[in-house]
Amino acid sequence: MTGVKQPRSAAAKLLRWYSAQHRDLPWRRTGDPYRIWVSEIMLQQTRAEAVVPYYQGFLERFPSAEALAASSVEEVLASWSGLGYYSRARNLHKAARLMAGVFPSSYPAIRELPGVGDYTAAAIASIAFGLPYAVLDGNVMRVIARLTNDPADIGAGRTRTRFRELAQHYLDGADGRRAGEFNQAMMELGATVCLPRAPRCGVCPLAGVCQARRAGRAEQLPVKLRKTQPVKIDMAVGVVERRGRVLLWQRTADSRRLAGFWELPSPEQLPELYAMPEIGAFSHTITHHRYRVTVRAGSLEGTGRAASAPPAGARPLRWIPIGTLASLPLSTTARKALRLAWSNGVGRSADAARMSARATSGHQMALCGDAEASSSVHASVGSTPSFTVTRSSRPRRASSSGRLSPGR
């Protein structure tokens, strides 16, 4: 390793540590390229612990690339719903159809798949096929910056290029037959020991060769100079039920964000929400946007008056049977608001109690945001509402939070 004495010895120590200490994650128990590919796409910008239930559920529904290719994009998005960054799911579906049943086995061919960049291609190539391509993600950059005591800005392209060359040099110095294991060891070290704050240097297998630790600068590295200032946004949504149905609206196919996904109404769409009690609030982060979402809840009775007109990029409000929610792509904010309402006894019908577990808590929320590229989902369910307000009988305040989390 450049800047590291006895690089082969250091690599051997890292591999021994990984063999003994790595987390038991489901994608580490398989050599199937399809399953490794699915895990690597899900792990983009998402913590491993949050990915596990989605990974397991997704593979139950789509056990092979052929099964994924044969499905509709609506089915894929419904299984992905709550994990965020939905362009990942669309690209998985598109790539599965392009494969025509044969998973590519070379780095260039893997790199050509939709949604696959340099890091993901290297991870799949090394873990699934043993090819000697080094990965470079945030965890690996942090390890390299500290090993070499390098204060360069990791947000700069030239720094990333240099770190990628170093990662490849480290990999080449290890056992060439264990490329996938070495890459996973570097990522695991960054995710569990070489942490962004309070690195656990006392248990690090590379502490003896870490230049930043020797200089007392481990906690100061890596350096990232360009930081986007967070934008705070307040918003409100309503959980409105009537006879086993909940009021939702669907984004249109040409919506700039979360196209085709279902959302809860806002007071601007449904002024009647202002007469309903607040039952709590939660935080939600999408990239640098930090939302504080206030939730109102209640029930409505028919009066013959139509609901307010939908906003641009939205279809009209619809009464959606609670029993169908698990099959629809709901936005993360809608899921969190429904979970908050039902956990506080709002609308506790038999269907609501059952669906609160399936539709909103069946997966651990990844809470990594709903960053989205434009596409479409189609669903024709429910009926157009007309109503008067009935206040919820058992509102209680509660809160929940979610933040953008680093991958792995």
C-alpha positions in Angstrom: 0.0 0.0 0.0 1.3 3.4 -0.9 2.3 5.2 2.3 1.8 2.0 4.2 4.7 -0.1 5.4 4.4 -3.9 4.5 1.3 -3.5 2.4 0.8 -7.3 2.0 0.9 -7.7 5.8 -1.6 -4.9 6.3 -3.9 -6.5 3.7 -3.7 -9.8 5.4 -4.6 -8.3 8.7 -7.6 -6.6 7.2 -8.8 -9.8 5.6 -8.4 -11.8 8.8 -10.3 -9.1 10.7 -13.1 -9.2 8.1 -13.3 -13.0 8.3 -13.8 -12.9 12.0 -15.8 -9.6 12.6 -17.9 -8.9 9.5 -21.7 -8.4 9.9 -23.9 -11.3 8.8 -25.9 -9.7 6.0 -28.0 -11.8 3.7 -26.3 -10.7 0.5 -23.0 -12.0 1.9 -24.4 -15.5 1.9 -24.8 -15.8 -1.9 -22.7 -15.8 -5.0 -25.7 -15.2 -7.3 -24.9 -12.1 -9.4 -28.5 -11.1 -9.6 -28.9 -11.0 -5.8 -25.6 -9.2 -5.4 -26.7 -6.7 -8.0 -30.0 -6.0 -6.2 -28.2 -5.5 -2.9 -25.7 -3.1 -4.4 -28.4 -1.0 -6.0 -30.4 -0.9 -2.7 -27.2 0.0 -0.7 -26.7 3.2 -2.8 -27.3 6.0 -0.3 -29.0 3.7 2.2 -27.8 2.0 5.4 -27.4 -1.8 5.3 -29.7 -2.3 8.3 -32.5 -0.4 6.6 -31.9 -2.4 3.3 -32.3 -5.9 4.8 -36.1 -6.2 5.0 -36.5 -4.6 1.6 -33.9 -6.9 0.0 -35.6 -10.0 1.5 -39.1 -8.9 0.4 -37.9 -7.8 -3.0 -36.3 -11.2 -3.7 -39.4 -13.1 -2.5 -41.4 -11.2 -5.0 -38.8 -11.2 -7.8 -36.5 -14.2 -7.2 -34.6 -13.9 -10.5 -33.8 -11.4 -13.2 -36.3 -13.2 -15.4 -39.0 -12.7 -12.8 -38.1 -9.0 -12.5 -38.1 -8.6 -16.3 -41.6 -10.2 -16.6 -43.1 -7.9 -14.0 -44.6 -4.4 -14.5 -42.8 -1.3 -13.3 -45.9 -0.7 -11.1 -45.2 -3.9 -9.3 -41.5 -3.1 -8.9 -42.2 0.3 -7.4 -44.8 -1.1 -5.0 -42.2 -3.5 -3.7 -39.6 -0.6 -3.5 -42.0 1.8 -1.9 -40.5 3.4 1.2 -36.9 2.8 0.3 -36.6 6.1 -1.6 -34.6 7.1 -4.7 -37.1 5.4 -6.9 -35.1 5.8 -10.1 -33.0 2.9 -8.7 -36.1 0.6 -9.0 -36.9 1.8 -12.5 -33.3 1.2 -13.6 -33.3 -2.3 -12.1 -36.5 -3.2 -14.0 -35.1 -1.7 -17.3 -31.7 -3.5 -16.9 -33.4 -6.8 -16.2 -35.3 -6.6 -19.5 -32.1 -5.7 -21.3 -30.3 -8.8 -19.9 -32.7 -11.2 -21.6 -32.0 -13.8 -18.9 -28.2 -13.6 -19.1 -26.3 -11.6 -16.4 -23.2 -9.9 -17.8 -20.0 -11.2 -16.4 -17.4 -8.6 -17.4 -16.8 -5.2 -15.8 -17.5 -3.2 -19.0 -20.7 -5.1 -19.6 -21.9 -4.6 -16.0 -20.9 -0.9 -16.2 -23.3 -0.5 -19.2 -26.4 -1.6 -17.2 -28.8 1.3 -16.4 -28.2 2.7 -13.0 -24.7 1.2 -12.6 -21.7 3.5 -12.1 -18.0 2.8 -11.5 -18.5 1.9 -7.8 -21.4 -0.5 -8.3 -19.8 -2.2 -11.3 -16.6 -2.8 -9.4 -18.6 -4.2 -6.4 -20.6 -6.6 -8.6 -17.6 -7.6 -10.7 -15.4 -8.4 -7.7 -18.0 -9.9 -5.3 -19.9 -12.0 -7.9 -17.1 -12.9 -10.3 -13.8 -12.3 -8.4 -12.6 -9.7 -10.9 -9.9 -7.4 -9.5 -11.7 -4.0 -9.6 -11.4 -1.8 -6.5 -14.5 -0.1 -5.1 -14.5 3.5 -4.0 -17.5 4.7 -1.9 -17.7 7.1 1.0 -16.5 4.5 3.5 -13.5 3.5 1.5 -12.5 7.2 0.9 -12.6 7.8 4.6 -10.3 4.8 5.3 -7.9 5.9 2.6 -7.8 9.6 3.8 -6.9 8.4 7.3 -4.5 5.7 6.3 -2.5 8.3 4.2 -3.3 11.4 6.4 -4.5 13.1 3.3 -6.3 16.5 3.9 -7.4 16.9 0.3 -11.1 17.7 -0.4 -12.8 14.3 -1.1 -15.5 16.3 -3.0 -13.0 17.2 -5.7 -12.7 15.0 -8.8 -8.9 14.9 -8.7 -9.0 13.6 -5.1 -11.4 10.9 -6.0 -9.3 9.8 -9.0 -6.2 9.6 -6.8 -8.0 7.7 -4.1 -9.4 5.3 -6.7 -5.9 4.6 -7.9 -4.8 4.0 -4.2 -7.7 1.6 -3.6 -6.7 -0.3 -6.8 -3.1 -0.4 -5.6 -4.2 -1.8 -2.2 -6.4 -4.4 -3.9 -3.5 -5.4 -6.2 -1.3 -5.9 -3.1 -3.8 -8.3 -1.6 -4.5 -11.9 -2.6 -5.8 -11.5 -6.1 -8.2 -14.4 -5.6 -10.0 -12.5 -2.8 -10.9 -9.3 -4.6 -14.5 -9.3 -3.5 -13.6 -10.1 0.0 -11.0 -7.4 0.1 -13.5 -4.8 -1.2 -16.1 -5.8 1.3 -13.5 -5.6 4.1 -12.5 -2.1 3.2 -16.2 -1.0 3.1 -17.0 -2.9 6.4 -14.0 -1.2 8.1 -15.4 2.2 7.1 -18.9 1.3 8.1 -18.2 -0.2 11.5 -14.8 0.9 12.8 -13.4 3.9 10.8 -16.5 5.9 11.5 -17.1 9.5 10.4 -17.3 10.7 14.1 -15.4 9.0 16.9 -13.5 6.4 14.9 -12.9 3.2 16.9 -9.1 3.2 16.4 -8.6 0.9 19.4 -10.1 -2.0 17.6 -8.9 -1.2 14.0 -6.8 -3.9 12.4 -4.9 -1.1 10.5 -4.3 1.2 13.5 -0.6 0.4 13.4 -0.1 1.7 9.9 -2.7 4.6 10.0 -0.8 7.9 9.5 -3.8 10.1 10.6 -3.9 8.2 13.9 -0.2 8.6 14.4 -0.6 12.4 13.7 -3.6 12.7 16.0 -5.8 13.8 13.1 -8.1 10.9 12.5 -11.3 12.7 13.6 -10.4 15.7 11.4 -10.4 13.5 8.2 -11.6 13.2 5.6 -12.1 16.8 4.4 -15.1 17.8 2.4 -15.2 21.5 1.7 -18.3 21.9 -0.4 -21.4 21.5 1.7 -24.9 22.4 0.6 -26.7 24.4 3.3 -29.9 22.7 4.5 -33.3 24.1 3.5 -36.0 23.8 6.2 -39.6 23.4 4.9 -42.8 23.1 6.9 -45.7 21.2 5.4 -48.9 19.4 6.5 -50.8 16.4 5.4 -54.1 14.8 6.5 -55.1 11.2 7.2 -58.7 11.1 6.4 -60.7 7.9 6.6 -64.3 6.9 5.9 -65.7 3.4 6.1 -62.5 1.5 5.6 -61.1 3.9 3.0 -58.4 6.6 3.1 -58.2 9.7 1.0 -55.2 9.9 -1.4 -54.2 11.5 -4.6 -51.8 10.3 -7.3 -49.0 12.2 -9.0 -49.3 12.1 -12.8 -47.0 10.3 -15.2 -45.2 13.5 -16.1 -44.7 14.7 -12.5 -41.1 15.9 -12.0 -40.7 14.0 -8.8 -42.3 10.7 -7.6 -44.3 10.3 -10.8 -47.2 7.9 -10.3 -46.8 7.7 -6.5 -49.8 8.2 -4.1 -49.8 11.0 -1.5 -52.0 12.2 1.4 -53.9 15.5 0.8 -52.6 18.8 2.1 -54.7 21.5 3.6 -54.3 23.5 0.4 -56.0 20.7 -1.5 -58.5 20.0 1.2 -59.4 23.0 3.4 -61.5 20.8 5.6 -58.3 19.6 7.2 -57.9 22.8 9.0 -60.9 21.8 11.2 -59.2 18.5 12.1 -56.8 18.1 15.1 -53.1 17.8 14.8 -52.0 14.4 16.0 -48.2 14.8 15.8 -45.4 15.6 13.5 -42.2 14.0 12.0 -39.1 15.1 10.2 -38.1 13.9 6.7 -35.0 14.6 4.7 -34.6 14.6 1.0 -31.0 15.5 0.0 -30.5 18.9 1.7 -34.2 19.6 2.1 -35.4 19.1 5.7 -39.1 18.8 6.1 -41.2 19.1 9.2 -44.4 17.4 8.4 -47.5 18.1 10.6 -50.2 15.4 10.5 -53.9 16.1 11.0 -56.4 13.4 11.1 -60.2 12.8 11.2 -63.1 11.3 9.2 -65.5 12.7 6.7 -69.1 12.2 5.9 -70.7 12.7 2.5 -72.6 15.9 1.7 -72.7 15.9 -2.0 -70.0 18.7 -2.3 -66.9 17.8 -4.4 -63.4 18.1 -3.1 -61.1 20.9 -3.9 -59.4 20.8 -7.3 -56.1 18.9 -7.4 -52.8 20.7 -7.7 -50.8 20.8 -10.9 -49.2 17.4 -11.6 -51.9 15.5 -9.6 -55.0 13.6 -10.2 -58.2 14.2 -8.2 -58.5 13.0 -4.6 -59.8 9.4 -4.3 -61.1 7.2 -1.6 -58.7 4.2 -1.6 -59.6 0.9 0.2 -57.2 0.4 3.1 -56.8 -3.2 2.1 -55.2 -2.2 -1.3 -52.5 0.1 0.1 -49.9 -2.6 0.2 -50.1 -3.0 -3.6 -49.7 0.7 -4.3 -46.5 2.8 -4.4 -47.0 5.2 -1.5 -44.5 8.0 -0.9 -42.4 7.8 2.3 -44.1 10.8 3.8 -47.5 9.2 3.3 -46.4 5.9 4.9 -44.9 7.7 7.9 -48.0 9.8 8.4 -50.3 6.8 8.1 -48.2 4.9 10.6 -48.3 7.9 13.0 -52.0 8.2 12.7 -52.8 4.5 13.2 -50.4 4.2 16.1 -52.3 6.9 17.8 -55.7 5.2 17.5 -57.0 7.3 14.6 -59.3 5.3 12.3 -58.8 2.0 14.2 -61.0 -0.1 12.0 -60.1 -3.8 11.6 -58.7 -3.0 8.2 -56.6 -0.1 9.5 -55.1 -2.1 12.3 -54.2 -4.9 9.9 -52.8 -2.6 7.2 -50.9 -0.4 9.6 -48.5 -3.4 10.0 -48.5 -4.4 6.3 -48.5 -1.1 4.4 -46.6 1.2 6.7 -44.5 -1.0 9.0 -44.0 -4.1 7.0 -40.5 -2.8 6.0 -38.2 -0.8 8.3 -38.3 2.6 6.8 -35.1 3.4 5.0 -35.8 7.1 5.5 -33.3 8.1 2.9 -35.6 10.4 1.0 -37.7 10.2 -2.2 -35.3 11.5 -4.8 -36.8 10.6 -8.1 -36.5 10.8 -11.8 -39.6 11.2 -14.0 -41.5 8.1 -15.1 -45.0 6.7 -14.5 -47.2 4.4 -12.5 -50.9 3.8 -13.3 -53.6 2.8 -10.9 -57.4 3.0 -11.2 -58.9 2.5 -7.7 -61.1 4.4 -5.4 -63.9 7.0 -5.9 -64.1 10.7 -6.0 -65.0 12.1 -2.5 -67.7 14.4 -1.3 -68.0 15.1 2.4 -68.3 17.0 5.7 -65.9 16.9 8.6 -66.1 14.6 11.6 -63.3 15.1 14.1 -61.1 12.2 15.2 -62.2 10.8 18.5 -58.8 9.8 20.0 -56.0 12.2 18.9 -52.7 11.9 20.8 -49.5 13.7 20.0 -46.5 11.8 18.8 -43.5 12.3 16.7 -41.2 10.3 14.4 -38.1 11.2 12.5 -36.0 10.1 9.6 -32.7 11.3 8.2 -30.6 10.7 5.1 -28.2 8.1 6.1 -24.9 7.0 4.6 -24.8 3.7 2.7 -23.6 0.4 4.2 
